[in-house]
């Protein structure tokens, strides 16, 4: 997937890629996309799996930290 196509994705953090029919994960703080070990954009077939990956990829400060 070319970078020109990435902005078409909708959502926050976990985004649905309509062309590839899968979820993608983006760190909204840095703008970085989660990639597989081969360098391709990581893809997830379920929202739950993508959301779990996003929580680890975009770390948020917790109360008291």
Secondary structure, 3 states (H helix, E strand, C coil): CCHHHHCCCECCCEEEECCCCEEEEECCCCCCECECCCCCECCECCHHHHHHHHHHHCCCCCCCC
